[in-house]
């Protein structure tokens, strides 16, 4: 029988995996010899992946939020190991999975791992770290790591909105320069994201016609400091309507981009804090991982 490593974060989301873990293990054990690993601290999932021996497992399944998935992917990227991944989202936002039609129902997601199909997906490298769906800075991004876990568990996605609203009065424009093959953008920005996702922070959502998750390119969105109230209103309206062709918004695609001047700026990678540097390069690693998704069109 094939072997499967099931990595579980028992604290993600509303800690619902505590009550559903046995059911998930039973589902997967119909086709796999399942080994369960419960994470105990931040970066524990990465360390567990690094300890995997060659050909020890046939598949790795992650039960947790986007942060736990990031840790597993980081372990695979660092080690160079090639494993097919399954994802059972149990976090608060689960942004990455929503763009891949992965069910937020734990039982359904586990069933889809047994019957689904495999696809290749791009991964981002940001300096010496990795991200599965976004590297972002500025407005609302701090909410992903500053909102207490117990608040996230109770309020769900609303926790991110509340934390973002609390930070609005403290937002200061950030002067940065972005360089890539397609263009150079220099200015004062309130928000920016280098992403491979349908949304960022649960707030900024992209038109699905503009995003592909395995095309070898990032989506870059930058919001400049408004010079007038009408311009600011137009920016907000554009975000709400997913119309990014507005004055004050830069939106474009690129395989690699250099960010200059972000030393004192806190970034988030898949919702986790990352300290900036004078220069950071984000590189798209095309088709870097294999993921099981439901038999639906992605």
Order of alpha helices (4+ residues) and beta strands (2+ residues): beta-alpha-beta-alpha-beta-alpha-beta-alpha-alpha-beta-beta-beta-alpha-alpha-alpha-beta-beta-beta-beta-beta-alpha-beta-beta-beta-beta-beta
